[in-house]
């Protein structure tokens, strides 16, 4: 793969239309603006990141997380672009200087396809089809759609959200640039190759779109056997992934301290563990001893993010050729210097033990799982038998943009997933209560 081909401002759905002469923004800046002003992005403010949506203590939701990831991604991309330009003078006439803007836009969008209630929503969808009533549709939807829905993943759903032509939406979905779309696809393979963790990059209806983008950008095809597709990642995916890895891990530690799941001493030790003795001493004494402890944790966190960002840039640049060849293995975080990697692993271990399995989080997981599972069961039954009286009542709830009336069942089932995954946590809970007769609409 080569940078001159990998960076393309061509727009999906408007490939032959030039940028308006009056437009002063770059095409990648326009991507960012389209995303941040979109309804699906706004809905992220009411989707769970890790902890329950805030009460008196504000912690991260999907929207604040995405904004922070976008900020770190912009820094990663800008610094990588500067390093690449110093190494390859022939890239000066390309869009290499726009890497920061591309990565920032891709980071902004990276969670837009996630269903309500975080990963428990994904698990509910998968288990409904693999363990529940959803097994009944297997013979009716075809093996490729079956692979899509039994491995349902927010990453693939983000690509669908941005590219699929829903009813009433113009061709090309959000009409994003090829490079921004490619930078979002963390797992560039079809659902058949999803593996144990159910990770893949595109649903069957968007296969042709992904192949078109990958071919135009010169992304390396690793497998193309009887419709089974796997590509090497677009290089900028590594930067999007690193920004996400840095933000969710470090910000979860800060949030856990705010919620008193981690003590001040434990949090301080985790964050200062990223630095050698001299660095720790300088950071520790940067504030007077009587400074508010919360402010100190914020400062330590900012120092950690800065250190990880610089280290990830160094790893990317050092492994540029392997990344372009499609032979680089793992994430940038996996290749950090030992001290940083060990400190990051400590944060991961503590997060699993004391954060992700705490009662506040598991209670939301349990409730969210049941809500999504129940709604999915009801609406799947409705699209299987749309002429039933109750089915007609349910389907009237759904916006006409979703293809609930399509001729084939596979399209209708995917439309149900589109509808459910687009909900906020509160909307899903409200609909669940109304359908169950636990709440009546206010007049």
VORO-745061 format. One record per residue (C-alpha): residue in one letter; x, y negated, z. Coordinates in nm, 4 decimals. Layout:
N
   res         xx         yy         zz
     A          X          Y          Z
...
! end
This chain:
443
   res         xx         yy         zz
     X     0.0000     0.0000     0.0000
     X     0.1168    -0.3555    -0.0616
     X     0.0206    -0.6900     0.0896
     X    -0.0531    -0.8607    -0.2399
     X    -0.3343    -0.6160    -0.3097
     X    -0.4451    -0.5607     0.0512
     X    -0.5385    -0.9269     0.1006
     X    -0.8367    -1.0109    -0.1175
     X    -1.0993    -1.2830    -0.0796
     X    -1.3337    -1.1067    -0.3225
     X    -1.6858    -1.0959    -0.1745
     X    -1.9061    -0.7883    -0.1634
     X    -2.2145    -0.8641    -0.3700
     X    -2.0628    -1.1786    -0.5220
     X    -1.7532    -1.0357    -0.6864
     X    -1.7817    -1.2524    -0.9961
     X    -1.8863    -1.5786    -0.8337
     X    -1.6150    -1.8356    -0.7572
     X    -1.5923    -2.0379    -0.4380
     X    -1.7899    -2.3641    -0.4672
     X    -1.5612    -2.6491    -0.5670
     X    -1.6792    -2.8523    -0.2674
     X    -1.5851    -2.5797    -0.0148
     X    -1.2854    -2.6716     0.2016
     X    -1.2823    -2.3633     0.4238
     X    -1.0924    -2.0530     0.3217
     X    -1.3034    -1.7505     0.2321
     X    -1.1961    -1.5795     0.5552
     X    -1.2981    -1.8791     0.7639
     X    -1.6367    -1.8575     0.5931
     X    -1.6555    -1.4915     0.7030
     X    -1.6057    -1.6001     1.0637
     X    -1.8718    -1.8702     1.0373
     X    -2.1267    -1.6352     0.8770
     X    -2.0803    -1.3924     1.1628
     X    -2.0907    -1.6354     1.4513
     X    -2.4134    -1.7973     1.3279
     X    -2.5872    -1.4644     1.2622
     X    -2.8710    -1.3166     1.4682
     X    -2.6960    -0.9772     1.5196
     X    -2.3981    -1.1584     1.6697
     X    -2.6159    -1.3678     1.9014
     X    -2.7869    -1.0529     2.0241
     X    -2.4538    -0.9321     2.1643
     X    -2.5086    -1.1714     2.4567
     X    -2.7733    -0.9302     2.5819
     X    -2.5867    -0.6049     2.5305
     X    -2.3922    -0.4295     2.8051
     X    -2.0134    -0.4228     2.7812
     X    -1.9319    -0.2128     3.0904
     X    -2.1080    -0.3588     3.3920
     X    -2.4811    -0.4324     3.4233
     X    -2.5883    -0.7649     3.2761
     X    -2.4924    -1.0338     3.5278
     X    -2.6770    -1.1576     3.8285
     X    -2.5008    -1.4102     4.0491
     X    -2.1547    -1.2952     3.9348
     X    -2.0915    -1.3350     3.5638
     X    -1.9013    -1.0503     3.4025
     X    -1.8459    -0.9679     3.0379
     X    -2.1165    -0.8738     2.7940
     X    -2.0621    -0.7731     2.4318
     X    -2.0669    -1.1325     2.3118
     X    -1.8076    -1.2737     2.5520
     X    -1.5934    -0.9650     2.4934
     X    -1.6121    -1.0122     2.1148
     X    -1.5171    -1.3803     2.1409
     X    -1.2140    -1.2941     2.3532
     X    -1.1094    -1.0123     2.1201
     X    -1.1395    -1.2548     1.8290
     X    -0.9151    -1.5056     2.0064
     X    -0.6458    -1.2462     2.0784
     X    -0.6832    -1.1087     1.7252
     X    -0.6237    -1.4522     1.5770
     X    -0.2996    -1.4823     1.7769
     X    -0.1866    -1.1350     1.6702
     X    -0.2614    -1.2045     1.3045
     X    -0.1029    -1.5486     1.3030
     X     0.2170    -1.4245     1.4678
     X     0.2403    -1.1205     1.2379
     X     0.1903    -1.3435     0.9321
     X     0.4736    -1.5699     1.0465
     X     0.7052    -1.2708     1.0931
     X     0.6147    -1.1195     0.7559
     X     0.6705    -1.4485     0.5747
     X     1.0170    -1.4775     0.7276
     X     1.0990    -1.1278     0.5993
     X     0.9306    -1.1386     0.2582
     X     0.9609    -1.4731     0.0836
     X     0.7699    -1.3383    -0.2166
     X     0.4537    -1.3256    -0.0040
     X     0.4390    -1.7052     0.0244
     X     0.1990    -1.7276    -0.2712
     X    -0.0401    -1.4638    -0.1295
     X    -0.3079    -1.4872     0.1412
     X    -0.0582    -1.3659     0.4016
     X    -0.1002    -1.6933     0.5915
     X    -0.4690    -1.6052     0.6372
     X    -0.4089    -1.2833     0.8322
     X    -0.5013    -1.4601     1.1562
     X    -0.8361    -1.5685     1.0128
     X    -0.9093    -1.2210     0.8694
     X    -0.8307    -1.0420     1.1936
     X    -1.0244    -1.2991     1.3958
     X    -1.3371    -1.2487     1.1833
     X    -1.3062    -0.8687     1.1939
     X    -1.2670    -0.8801     1.5727
     X    -1.5754    -1.0983     1.6022
     X    -1.7782    -0.8307     1.4203
     X    -1.6225    -0.5154     1.5643
     X    -1.9029    -0.4397     1.8148
     X    -2.2033    -0.5682     1.6189
     X    -2.3179    -0.2156     1.5295
     X    -2.3197    -0.0852     1.8853
     X    -2.6617     0.0182     2.0210
     X    -2.7973    -0.1091     2.3552
     X    -2.6453     0.0131     2.6834
     X    -2.2926     0.0646     2.5555
     X    -2.1595     0.4128     2.4937
     X    -2.4544     0.5762     2.6711
     X    -2.6718     0.4545     2.3819
     X    -2.4429     0.6281     2.1327
     X    -2.4474     0.9471     2.3381
     X    -2.8268     0.9408     2.3606
     X    -2.8585     0.9181     1.9820
     X    -2.6134     1.2007     1.9196
     X    -2.7610     1.4317     2.1807
     X    -3.1182     1.3739     2.0619
     X    -3.0234     1.5281     1.7279
     X    -2.7854     1.7955     1.8552
     X    -2.9788     1.9068     2.1669
     X    -3.3316     1.7628     2.1536
     X    -3.6317     1.7355     1.9275
     X    -3.4176     1.5785     1.6590
     X    -3.2891     1.9241     1.5643
     X    -3.6162     1.9683     1.3758
     X    -3.5074     1.7272     1.0984
     X    -3.1848     1.9080     1.0070
     X    -3.3227     2.0996     0.7100
     X    -3.5188     1.7969     0.5887
     X    -3.2484     1.5268     0.5758
     X    -2.9556     1.7092     0.4133
     X    -2.6146     1.7980     0.5532
     X    -2.4481     1.4606     0.4900
     X    -2.7168     1.2624     0.6701
     X    -2.7147     1.5276     0.9428
     X    -2.3417     1.4708     0.9902
     X    -2.4044     1.0941     1.0092
     X    -2.6733     1.1084     1.2760
     X    -2.5213     1.3821     1.4929
     X    -2.1935     1.1879     1.5039
     X    -2.3560     0.8446     1.5283
     X    -2.0905     0.5859     1.6068
     X    -2.1014     0.2089     1.6530
     X    -1.7972     0.1604     1.4294
     X    -1.9677     0.3123     1.1255
     X    -2.2861     0.1283     1.2142
     X    -2.1024    -0.2051     1.2104
     X    -1.9892    -0.1391     0.8534
     X    -2.3480    -0.0484     0.7622
     X    -2.4881    -0.3609     0.9264
     X    -2.2490    -0.5825     0.7318
     X    -2.2852    -0.4147     0.3928
     X    -2.6250    -0.2443     0.3693
     X    -2.8974    -0.4074     0.1628
     X    -3.1854    -0.3971     0.4089
     X    -3.5311    -0.4920     0.2801
     X    -3.5315    -0.8616     0.2038
     X    -3.1548    -0.9020     0.2372
     X    -2.9430    -0.9977    -0.0608
     X    -2.7129    -0.7476    -0.2281
     X    -2.3933    -0.6944    -0.0312
     X    -2.5387    -0.7437     0.3162
     X    -2.3515    -1.0296     0.4862
     X    -2.1525    -1.0819     0.1615
     X    -1.8182    -1.0586     0.3413
     X    -1.4723    -1.0515     0.1866
     X    -1.3207    -0.7153     0.1046
     X    -1.0258    -0.7608     0.3421
     X    -1.2405    -0.8544     0.6425
     X    -1.4669    -0.5537     0.5831
     X    -1.1702    -0.3172     0.5483
     X    -1.0130    -0.4545     0.8683
     X    -1.3265    -0.3517     1.0614
     X    -1.3144     0.0169     0.9600
     X    -1.1174     0.1713     1.2436
     X    -1.1708     0.5313     1.1299
     X    -1.1700     0.5332     0.7468
     X    -1.3254     0.8740     0.6894
     X    -1.6697     1.0253     0.6359
     X    -1.8761     1.1819     0.9170
     X    -1.7778     1.5364     0.8145
     X    -1.4287     1.4565     0.9456
     X    -1.5506     1.2781     1.2593
     X    -1.3912     1.5290     1.4968
     X    -1.4545     1.5906     1.8647
     X    -1.4977     1.2221     1.9529
     X    -1.7485     1.1566     1.6713
     X    -1.5366     0.8787     1.5192
     X    -1.5768     0.7898     1.1532
     X    -1.5989     0.4787     0.9398
     X    -1.9044     0.4786     0.7154
     X    -2.2411     0.6480     0.6769
     X    -2.3293     0.8343     0.3584
     X    -2.5418     0.5488     0.2118
     X    -2.2378     0.3159     0.2363
     X    -1.9841     0.5655     0.0999
     X    -1.9733     0.4114    -0.2477
     X    -1.9293     0.0619    -0.1024
     X    -1.6381     0.1701     0.1147
     X    -1.4680     0.3522    -0.1731
     X    -1.5110     0.0459    -0.3952
     X    -1.3483    -0.1781    -0.1339
     X    -1.0691     0.0686    -0.0532
     X    -0.9888     0.1196    -0.4217
     X    -0.9787    -0.2524    -0.4935
     X    -0.7427    -0.3109    -0.1986
     X    -0.5167    -0.0179    -0.2879
     X    -0.5786     0.1654     0.0390
     X    -0.4158     0.5070     0.0333
     X    -0.6580     0.7979    -0.0111
     X    -0.5442     1.0917     0.2026
     X    -0.8288     1.3364     0.1351
     X    -1.0808     1.3524    -0.1485
     X    -1.2021     1.7086    -0.1711
     X    -1.5612     1.7888    -0.2695
     X    -1.6889     1.4608    -0.1286
     X    -1.4831     1.4812     0.1920
     X    -1.3067     1.1454     0.2187
     X    -1.0267     1.0166     0.4386
     X    -0.8166     0.7066     0.3807
     X    -0.5181     0.5525     0.5515
     X    -0.6190     0.2549     0.7604
     X    -0.6010    -0.0948     0.6211
     X    -0.2966    -0.2363     0.8085
     X    -0.4972    -0.5131     0.9746
     X    -0.7100    -0.2516     1.1529
     X    -0.4142    -0.1975     1.3862
     X    -0.4294    -0.5620     1.4925
     X    -0.8081    -0.5538     1.5434
     X    -0.7700    -0.2362     1.7487
     X    -0.4883    -0.3856     1.9580
     X    -0.6899    -0.6992     2.0342
     X    -0.9819    -0.4829     2.1483
     X    -0.7565    -0.2538     2.3543
     X    -0.5913    -0.5480     2.5286
     X    -0.9137    -0.7300     2.6085
     X    -1.1350    -0.4498     2.7286
     X    -0.8703    -0.2921     2.9512
     X    -0.7370    -0.6085     3.1130
     X    -1.0691    -0.7922     3.1346
     X    -1.2361    -0.4873     3.2917
     X    -0.9751    -0.5045     3.5673
     X    -1.0550    -0.8722     3.6264
     X    -1.4302    -0.8058     3.6274
     X    -1.3843    -0.5181     3.8725
     X    -1.2018    -0.7548     4.1065
     X    -1.4880    -1.0075     4.0821
     X    -1.7349    -0.7338     4.1716
     X    -1.5090    -0.6130     4.4563
     X    -1.4635    -0.2705     4.3062
     X    -1.0895    -0.3376     4.3238
     X    -0.9198    -0.5195     4.6118
     X    -0.7108    -0.8296     4.5529
     X    -0.3947    -0.6406     4.6464
     X    -0.4736    -0.3544     4.4089
     X    -0.5576    -0.5912     4.1224
     X    -0.2450    -0.7987     4.1795
     X    -0.0295    -0.4856     4.1820
     X    -0.1844    -0.3579     3.8585
     X    -0.1358    -0.6856     3.6715
     X     0.2116    -0.7672     3.7971
     X     0.3118    -0.4101     3.7103
     X     0.3527    -0.5214     3.3482
     X     0.6612    -0.7267     3.4385
     X     1.0148    -0.6645     3.5603
     X     1.1288    -0.7949     3.8975
     X     1.2455    -1.1353     3.7734
     X     0.9264    -1.1933     3.5740
     X     0.7087    -1.0821     3.8647
     X     0.8837    -1.3235     4.0958
     X     0.8385    -1.6163     3.8582
     X     0.4716    -1.5372     3.7943
     X     0.3983    -1.4735     4.1620
     X     0.5403    -1.8114     4.2671
     X     0.3825    -2.0095     3.9805
     X     0.0971    -2.1057     4.2155
     X     0.1157    -2.2237     4.5778
     X     0.0467    -1.9553     4.8352
     X    -0.2826    -2.1162     4.9380
     X    -0.4250    -2.1018     4.5810
     X    -0.7641    -1.9350     4.5469
     X    -0.7102    -1.5633     4.4946
     X    -0.9554    -1.5530     4.2053
     X    -0.7564    -1.8217     4.0240
     X    -0.4368    -1.6245     4.0791
     X    -0.5906    -1.3131     3.9243
     X    -0.6992    -1.5193     3.6224
     X    -0.3429    -1.6464     3.5817
     X    -0.1913    -1.2987     3.6172
     X    -0.4390    -1.1682     3.3587
     X    -0.3456    -1.4421     3.1113
     X     0.0241    -1.3571     3.1534
     X    -0.0477    -0.9892     3.0872
     X    -0.2485    -1.0587     2.7720
     X     0.0290    -1.2850     2.6435
     X     0.2934    -1.0190     2.7099
     X     0.0890    -0.7459     2.5404
     X     0.0147    -0.9666     2.2405
     X     0.3828    -1.0412     2.1826
     X     0.4781    -0.6756     2.2269
     X     0.2110    -0.5568     1.9800
     X     0.3352    -0.8053     1.7200
     X     0.6860    -0.6652     1.7624
     X     0.5612    -0.3057     1.7246
     X     0.3630    -0.3925     1.4104
     X     0.6522    -0.5709     1.2419
     X     0.9028    -0.2986     1.3367
     X     0.6741    -0.0345     1.1849
     X     0.5520    -0.2361     0.8866
     X     0.6687     0.0135     0.6254
     X     0.5174     0.3160     0.8002
     X     0.1905     0.1259     0.8349
     X     0.1926     0.0387     0.4641
     X     0.2802     0.3985     0.3770
     X    -0.0107     0.5270     0.5847
     X     0.2203     0.7405     0.8000
     X     0.2100     0.5390     1.1244
     X     0.0514     0.7473     1.4009
     X    -0.1450     0.6279     1.7012
     X    -0.2212     0.2698     1.8007
     X     0.0124    -0.0234     1.8592
     X    -0.0504     0.0193     2.2339
     X     0.0820     0.3770     2.2084
     X     0.4173     0.2404     2.0859
     X     0.4716    -0.0305     2.3469
     X     0.7982    -0.0413     2.5446
     X     0.7890     0.2036     2.8341
     X     0.7253    -0.0470     3.1133
     X     0.4267    -0.2028     2.9357
     X     0.2890     0.1338     2.8268
     X     0.3166     0.2748     3.1807
     X     0.1448    -0.0296     3.3314
     X    -0.1323    -0.0107     3.0718
     X    -0.1812     0.3599     3.1489
     X    -0.2119     0.2802     3.5193
     X    -0.4900     0.0335     3.4394
     X    -0.6635     0.2976     3.2268
     X    -0.6416     0.5568     3.5040
     X    -0.7784     0.3191     3.7674
     X    -1.0572     0.2091     3.5324
     X    -1.1720     0.5681     3.4842
     X    -1.1603     0.6474     3.8564
     X    -1.2968     0.3275     4.0091
     X    -1.4760     0.1320     3.7357
     X    -1.6349     0.3452     3.4642
     X    -1.7620     0.6015     3.7141
     X    -1.8819     0.3597     3.9833
     X    -2.2497     0.3710     4.0770
     X    -2.3342     0.0333     3.9192
     X    -2.2080     0.1544     3.5815
     X    -2.3426     0.5105     3.5936
     X    -2.6876     0.3868     3.6969
     X    -2.7052     0.1744     3.3821
     X    -2.5685     0.4637     3.1755
     X    -2.8384     0.6947     3.3069
     X    -3.1247     0.4482     3.2574
     X    -3.0002     0.3355     2.9152
     X    -2.9591     0.6927     2.7991
     X    -3.3183     0.7749     2.8920
     X    -3.4606     0.4586     2.7335
     X    -3.2843     0.5081     2.3993
     X    -3.3543     0.8822     2.3943
     X    -3.7261     0.8246     2.4585
     X    -3.7631     0.5487     2.1979
     X    -3.5732     0.7556     1.9425
     X    -3.7990     1.0534     2.0032
     X    -4.1148     0.8455     1.9597
     X    -4.0063     0.6641     1.6447
     X    -3.8580     0.9748     1.4833
     X    -4.1895     1.1536     1.5374
     X    -4.3601     0.8505     1.3796
     X    -4.1541     0.8564     1.0584
     X    -4.1917     1.2351     1.0301
     X    -4.5722     1.2038     1.0460
     X    -4.6459     0.8387     0.9558
     X    -5.0168     0.8984     0.8879
     X    -5.1007     0.9863     1.2481
     X    -5.2912     0.7171     1.4382
     X    -5.0231     0.6700     1.7045
     X    -4.7478     0.6698     1.4412
     X    -4.9186     0.3807     1.2634
     X    -4.9357     0.1848     1.5893
     X    -4.5662     0.2394     1.6582
     X    -4.4533     0.1535     1.3072
     X    -4.6422    -0.1773     1.3232
     X    -4.3904    -0.2791     1.5893
     X    -4.1070    -0.2633     1.3384
     X    -3.9909    -0.5482     1.1151
     X    -4.0386    -0.4958     0.7414
     X    -3.6612    -0.5209     0.6858
     X    -3.6276    -0.1630     0.8110
     X    -3.7074     0.1066     0.5543
     X    -3.9606     0.2957     0.7663
     X    -4.1866     0.3515     0.4653
     X    -3.9201     0.4973     0.2340
     X    -4.0089     0.8027     0.0261
     X    -3.7411     1.0305     0.1724
     X    -3.7114     1.1276     0.5369
     X    -3.3338     1.0741     0.5520
     X    -3.3764     0.7048     0.4737
     X    -3.6579     0.6734     0.7278
     X    -3.4515     0.8367     1.0027
     X    -3.1602     0.6033     0.9301
     X    -3.4076     0.3136     0.9458
     X    -3.5067     0.4231     1.2964
     X    -3.1404     0.4117     1.3980
     X    -3.1031     0.0692     1.2363
     X    -3.3994    -0.0567     1.4369
     X    -3.2898     0.0891     1.7709
     X    -2.9229    -0.0047     1.7402
     X    -3.0161    -0.3650     1.6629
     X    -3.2056    -0.4032     1.9913
     X    -3.0705    -0.5820     2.2950
     X    -3.0758    -0.4051     2.6311
     X    -3.3662    -0.6187     2.7513
     X    -3.5699    -0.5729     2.4324
     X    -3.5238    -0.1947     2.4466
     X    -3.6305    -0.1894     2.8128
     X    -3.9303    -0.4133     2.7406
     X    -4.0448    -0.1969     2.4484
     X    -3.9960     0.1204     2.6534
     X    -4.2183    -0.0194     2.9295
     X    -4.4872    -0.1366     2.6902
     X    -4.5029     0.1942     2.5048
     X    -4.5147     0.3826     2.8341
     X    -4.8024     0.1665     2.9601
     X    -4.5879     0.0322     3.2463
     X    -4.6174    -0.3245     3.1248
     X    -4.8829    -0.5095     2.9267
     X    -4.8096    -0.8067     2.7015
     X    -4.8654    -1.1433     2.8688
     X    -5.1470    -1.3416     2.7071
! end
